[in-house]
Amino acid sequence: MDLNGRTVIVTGAGSGLGRAYALALGAAGAAVVVNDVDAEAAGRVAGEIEAAGGRAVAEPGAVGPAEVAEPLADRAVTAFGRLDALVTNAGILRDRVLWKMSDEDFDAVLDVHLRGTFTCVRAAVRRMRDQGEGGRIIVVGSPAGQRGNFGQTNYSAAKAAIVGMVRTWAMELAKAGITVNAVVPVAATAMTKTIPAFAPHIEAWEERGEPFPAWLRAAEGFGLPEDVAALPVFLASDASAGVTGQAIGIGGDRLSLWSHPQEVAVAYRTGGWTADDIATAWPTGVGAAAQTVGIPAPKDPNA
């Protein structure tokens, strides 16, 4: 993919997946505005891109408020003359079960993930519409937002809402030639290291350089941040011009497309339904198609 002449903002790019996205976009030729709440980390990643022959600037800030999003979009235009794509990767965790989750835990996660996505996308879209040449919006979802996850009321809610916004924005921005898609990544990061099923594999990789087993990379789609970075590059390119409104999963050796919510079973009753009617029909009617919840735990098929 050749992204020469394009400018991309990546939020939360100081480490983990965000850093992998920024480096891959820079390697493809894009000028990258590296955002992170950690100014030193943002500067370090911008330096890595420049050391590899690319162009980058650091623009630190904690995404969420418009007061951060608007200057971030402006920096792309002042530094490189234009803004072509945005990757909204910034995020935090405040995991607690429902009855122990505080208002502050809930608000902090939604402010960074959900409001941060909204304000940054709004700021970017305003610049793209002014340019009149289309653009690419790439937001970051999560399997937790697609299926739910124990202890992550705040995070799951934010990520589900983000993908909901993708579907709306894809319609609203189609006429302007701006595509909107969600990346649903799975990779070894500080966040996934907190998941007991993944932790031993991540520790083995970090401490002893042991590669992830083939079954984990394929069946579970779990790998390194670098395994995920190709998708934002594709979505920022001309090759993805016809792709919009989608939630696309990637991780390890696996690429997938998530479905939109839709009815999976329907029943009819002339005159409508009473509660007793529903109770009678449920077990063999629509209830027979009840959906599962949660992210299945990784399972070694050879164990």
N, C-alpha and C positions, 0 to 999 in steps of 0.2 A: 504494500500500500504506500502510495506517495502522497503525503500530506504537506508537501512544501507549499509555502505561501499561505497556510492556514494558521489561525491562532486558537488555542484551546485553553480553557480554564479547568483546572482540576482542584476541587476542594478536598481538604483532609489528605493532602498529598505528601505529608512529611514522613510517612512510614507505611508499612503494610501494603494493602491493596492500592491505596492512593498513590504511593510511590511507584509501584509497578506500572500503574496506568500512565503516570507522568513520564516515566523513562521510556516506555514503549511508544507513546505518542511523539516524544522528542526524537526517538530513533527513526520514526517514520517521516520526519521532516517538519513536524508542526512546531511552531513557537508556543511555549507552554508558560502559562501563568500558574505558579505553584502556590497554592494557599494551604495554610495550616495554622492551628491555634498556637503552635510552637514555632516562633520566628526562626530559631536556630535550625530546626529541622527543615523548614521550608527553604531556607537559604542553602542548606546542604544539598537538598535534592536539585534545586536550580543549578547549583554548581556542578553536580554530576552530569546533568544534561549538557551544560556548556562544555565540560571537559571531554565529552564524547563528540563534540563538534556541533551541537545543537544550539538553540536559542531559548533562553528562559529567564524569567524574573520571579522573585519571591514577593508575595503579597500576603503577609500574615494577617490573621484575624479569626475570631470565633464566629462562624456562620450562625445565622439565626435572624438577627435584626436586619432591616433594610439598610441601616447605617453601615453595615459591613458589606452587604451584597452590592449596593450601587457603586461604591468605590472600587470593588473588585472587578466589576464589568468595565468600569472606566479605565482601569489600569491596563486591561488588554488592548483597548483602543489607543491609549496614549503611548504604550510601549511598542506596539506592533502594528498599529494602524487599523485594526479590525478585530472582530470576534466572530469565529465560525462555529465553535462547538464548546459545550460545557459538560463536564462530568461532575455530578454532585455526589461525592464519596464521603464527605465528612460525617462522623457519627461517634456516639458515645454509648456506653451501657450503664444501666443502673438496675441490675437484675434483683428482683424480690418477688416472692409469691404475693398474690393479690392482697391478702390481709396484713402483710407487712410493708407494702409499698406506700411510701409517703407521697404527698402531693408534690413535694420537691423532686422526688425520684421520677415521677410521671412527667412533670413539666419539663425537666431538664432534657430528657430524651426526645420528647416531641419538639422542643424548641430547636435542637440541633438538626435532627433528622427531617422532621416534617416542615416546620417553619423555615429552616435553612434551605431545604430544597425549593420551597415555594418562592422565597425572596430572591434566591440566586437565579432561578429559572426566569422569574419575572424580569429581573434586571437584564439578563442576557437576551431575552426575547425582544425587549425594547430596542436594544442595539441592533440585533439581527434584522428586525423589521425596518429600522431606519436605513440600514444598508441596502435592503431590497434584493438580496442575493440568496435567500434561504439560510439554512443553518441546521445544526444537529444538537439536540438536547438528549443527554444520556444520564439517566438517574440510576441510582443503585438501590435495588430492593434486597430481599433476603428470603430464603426458604421459610423463615419464621413468619414473615408476612403473608406467605402463601398458605401455610398450614398451621400456624400457631406454634408456640414453644413454651414449655413449662417455665415459669418464673420470668416471663418476658411480656407481660401485659403492655407495657409502654413501647417496647421495641417492636413487637409484633403489630401493634396498632399503627405505629408510624410507618412501618414498611408496607403494610397493606394499603394504607391511605396514599402512599407515594405511587403505587401501581395504579390505584384508582385515578389519580391525577393524570397519569400517563395517558389513559384512555380518553379522558376529556381533552387534554392539551393536543393530542394527535388530531382530533377533529377541529379544534379551534385554530390550529396553526397550519393546517394543510394548505390553505390558499396562499400562505406566505412562503411555502416551500420549506418549512421547518419540520423536520421529523423529530419524533419524541419516542424514546424506547427506554425500557428498564433492563439493566443487567442484574441477574440474580446469581451472585457468585458464591462459590464454596471453596475455601482455601485455608491454608495454615496461617493464622494470624493470632494476635494477642487475644482477640475476641473468641475465636474457635478453640483456643487453648484452654478455655474455661469449661469446655464440654468434655466430660469424663471419657467418652468413647474415642475422642480424637486426641486427647492429651498425651497418651503414651507414644503415639506415632509422631506427634510434633516434637516431643522431647527427644526421641531417638534421632530425629533428623537434626535438631539443633545441637545436641550434645555429641553425637557420634557420626553425623553425616549419613545416617542410614536412609536410603530412598524409601518412599512409601510403597507398600506392597501393591502389586498389580490389581488385585481385587478392590483395593480402596480407591485407586485412581480411576478404575473403570466403573465398577458397580455402584460406588458411592459418589463418584465424580469429585474426589477430594485430592487436591494437589497443592502446589506452591502458588504464591501470588502471581508469579510470572506466567503460570498456565492460564490465568484469567485475563491477562492484559491484552491479548489479541482482539478480544471482542470490542472494547471501546475504540480500538484503532479502526476496525471494520466499520463500526457504527458512525465514526467521524468522517468516513471516506465517501467518495462518489459511488462506490459499489453498493452502498446501503440506501441509495436514494429512494428506492421503492419500499423500504421497510419502516413502518411506523406503527405506534400503538401496541407494541409487543413487549412481553416480558420473557427475556431470553436467559436461560441458565447456562453456566459454564463452570467447569472445575475439573482438575485432573485431566483425564482423557475424554471427558464427556461434554457434549454440547446438546442443549435441550430447549424446547419451547414450552412454556407454561400456558395452560388454557385460561381463557377468561371465565369468570363465574357464569354458570348457565344452569338452567333447569335440567335435572337428570332424570326426573320421573314426574309424571302428571296424572292426576285422577280427576274425574268429573262426577258430579251428582246433581241431577235435575232439582232445581229449587234451592240449591246451596247445601251447606254443611252445618250440622250441629256438632257439639263436642262429642256426643255419644257416637255419631256417625264416623267421626274421625278416629275415635278409639277402636271401633270395630274394623275399619278399613286399613288402619295404619300397618299392622304386622305384615300383611300380604300385598299391600298397595305401595304407596310412595315410600313408606318406612323400610321396605325391603332394599331400597337403594341408599340407605343412610351412609353418609360419608365418614371416613376416618379423619382423625385430627392428630396433630403433632408430627414432628420429624422423626421418621424411623431411625432407630439406633443402628450404626454400622455393624454388620455381621460378617465375619470371616467365613466364607463358604467351606474352607478347608479345616476349620476348627472342629 
